[in-house]
C-alpha cells in the first residue's frame, strides 16, 4: 500500500473568522462563503466531496456539507500574532513568532523605495499605499501603461507588492 499524505492549503481563502478576528477588523469574515454568495454559488465538486463544505457552520453556497467525506479536513487558527500570509507560512513549518511582521499603513519608506528603484532599474513608481490589487490596477493601470512606472502597493499584511504589465 502506498503511504503518502497530500496536504492542500487554500492560502488566503478564509473559511470563517478566527477567534481573534475583531483584533484585525475582521469579525464575521468568511472569504469563501462571501465569494460563493457573490458569484451565485461555487462549482467545486471534488473539494465538496473531500469535506470543504463541512468545515464552517455557515453555508457555502454551492458547496454543502458532505455526508460521507472522502478526506480528512479542517481549518487552522494561527498561534502567532499577526494577520498576514507569511506569518501563517512560517507557523506551518514550525516557526513561532512573538512579534508580527511590520505593516505599512502609510506606504513604504522613501529610502526603501529609492533603493528598490535603483536595484530594479526603474525611474519611478505609482501608488505606494495599502490597497487591493484589483482596485489599484483598475485605478492606475492606464497610467502604468503610459508611464511604464510599476505600481507599488501593500495590503493589510506586510508584503511589498508590484503590479506591472
C-alpha positions as CSV (number, residue, x, y, z in Angstrom):
1,X,0.0,0.0,0.0
2,X,1.3,3.4,-1.0
3,X,1.8,5.6,2.2
4,X,1.6,9.2,1.4
5,X,-0.2,12.3,2.5
6,X,-1.3,15.1,0.3
7,X,-1.9,18.4,2.0
8,X,-4.0,21.0,0.2
9,X,-3.7,24.5,1.6
10,X,-6.1,27.1,0.3
11,X,-3.9,30.1,1.0
12,X,-5.8,33.3,1.9
13,X,-9.2,31.6,1.3
14,X,-10.7,32.3,4.7
15,X,-13.4,29.9,5.9
16,X,-15.0,31.6,8.9
17,X,-13.4,34.1,11.2
18,X,-10.7,33.3,13.7
19,X,-11.3,33.9,17.4
20,X,-9.1,37.0,17.3
21,X,-10.8,38.4,14.2
22,X,-12.0,41.5,16.0
23,X,-8.4,42.4,16.7
24,X,-7.8,42.8,13.0
25,X,-11.2,44.3,12.0
26,X,-12.5,41.0,10.6
27,X,-15.5,39.9,12.7
28,X,-17.8,37.8,10.5
29,X,-15.2,37.2,7.9
30,X,-15.5,34.2,5.6
31,X,-13.8,34.8,2.2
32,X,-15.1,31.5,0.8
33,X,-18.7,32.0,1.8
34,X,-18.8,35.6,0.7
35,X,-17.2,34.7,-2.7
36,X,-19.7,31.9,-3.2
37,X,-22.6,34.4,-2.4
38,X,-21.1,37.0,-4.8
39,X,-20.9,34.6,-7.8
40,X,-24.2,32.8,-7.2
41,X,-22.5,29.6,-5.8
42,X,-19.4,27.6,-6.3
43,X,-18.9,24.6,-8.5
44,X,-16.1,22.7,-6.7
45,X,-17.4,19.1,-6.5
46,X,-14.1,17.4,-5.7
47,X,-13.4,19.8,-2.8
48,X,-17.0,19.4,-1.7
49,X,-16.6,15.6,-1.7
50,X,-13.5,16.0,0.4
51,X,-15.4,17.8,3.1
52,X,-14.8,21.5,2.4
53,X,-18.4,22.4,3.0
54,X,-18.3,20.7,6.4
55,X,-15.6,22.9,7.9
56,X,-17.7,26.1,8.5
57,X,-21.1,26.0,10.1
58,X,-22.1,28.9,7.8
59,X,-23.4,27.6,4.4
60,X,-21.1,27.9,1.5
61,X,-23.4,28.3,-1.5
62,X,-22.8,25.5,-4.0
63,X,-20.6,23.5,-1.6
64,X,-22.9,21.9,1.0
65,X,-21.5,19.6,3.7
66,X,-20.6,16.1,2.6
67,X,-22.5,13.2,4.2
68,X,-19.5,10.9,3.6
69,X,-16.4,13.0,3.0
70,X,-13.6,11.1,1.2
71,X,-10.8,13.0,3.1
72,X,-9.9,14.5,6.4
73,X,-10.5,18.2,6.6
74,X,-10.1,21.1,8.9
75,X,-9.1,24.7,9.3
76,X,-6.2,26.2,11.2
77,X,-6.1,29.1,13.5
78,X,-2.7,30.8,13.9
79,X,-0.9,30.7,17.2
80,X,1.4,33.5,16.1
81,X,0.2,37.1,16.3
82,X,-0.4,38.8,13.0
83,X,-2.8,38.6,10.1
84,X,-0.5,38.1,7.2
85,X,0.0,35.1,4.9
86,X,3.7,35.0,5.6
87,X,3.2,34.5,9.4
88,X,0.9,31.5,8.6
89,X,3.5,30.0,6.3
90,X,6.2,30.3,8.9
91,X,3.9,28.8,11.5
92,X,3.1,25.8,9.3
93,X,6.8,24.9,9.2
94,X,7.1,25.3,13.0
95,X,8.4,28.8,13.4
96,X,6.8,30.7,16.3
97,X,6.8,34.5,16.2
98,X,6.4,36.7,19.2
99,X,6.0,39.9,17.1
100,X,4.1,40.2,13.9
101,X,5.9,41.4,10.8
102,X,5.8,45.2,10.3
103,X,2.9,46.6,8.3
104,X,2.9,49.8,6.2
105,X,-0.4,51.6,6.7
106,X,1.2,54.8,5.2
107,X,3.1,53.0,2.4
108,X,6.7,52.1,2.3
109,X,9.5,54.4,3.4
110,X,11.0,56.6,0.7
111,X,14.5,55.4,1.4
112,X,13.4,51.8,0.8
113,X,11.7,52.8,-2.4
114,X,14.8,54.7,-3.7
115,X,17.0,51.7,-3.1
116,X,14.4,49.4,-4.8
117,X,14.1,51.7,-7.8
118,X,17.9,51.7,-8.2
119,X,18.1,47.9,-7.9
120,X,15.2,47.4,-10.2
121,X,16.4,50.0,-12.7
122,X,13.1,51.8,-12.8
123,X,12.8,55.7,-12.9
124,X,9.7,55.9,-10.7
125,X,6.6,54.1,-9.4
126,X,2.9,54.7,-8.9
127,X,0.8,54.4,-5.7
128,X,2.7,53.3,-2.6
129,X,-0.2,52.8,-0.3
130,X,-2.4,50.0,1.2
131,X,-4.9,49.0,-1.5
132,X,-6.5,45.9,-3.1
133,X,-4.5,44.6,-6.1
134,X,-7.5,44.6,-8.3
135,X,-8.6,48.1,-7.3
136,X,-5.1,49.6,-7.8
137,X,-4.8,48.0,-11.3
138,X,-8.2,49.4,-12.2
139,X,-7.3,52.9,-10.8
140,X,-3.7,53.1,-12.1
141,X,-3.4,50.5,-14.9
142,X,-3.8,53.0,-17.8
143,X,-1.2,55.4,-16.2
144,X,1.2,52.5,-15.7
145,X,0.9,51.6,-19.4
146,X,1.6,55.2,-20.4
147,X,4.5,55.8,-18.0
148,X,5.9,52.4,-17.6
149,X,6.2,53.0,-13.8
150,X,5.5,49.9,-11.8
151,X,2.5,50.1,-9.4
152,X,3.8,49.6,-5.8
153,X,1.3,48.8,-3.1
154,X,0.7,46.8,0.1
155,X,-2.3,45.3,1.7
156,X,-3.3,44.6,5.3
157,X,-0.2,42.4,5.7
158,X,3.5,43.2,5.4
159,X,4.0,42.3,1.7
160,X,5.7,44.6,-0.8
161,X,3.6,44.1,-4.0
162,X,4.4,45.2,-7.5
163,X,2.0,45.2,-10.4
164,X,3.4,45.7,-13.9
165,X,2.4,44.8,-17.5
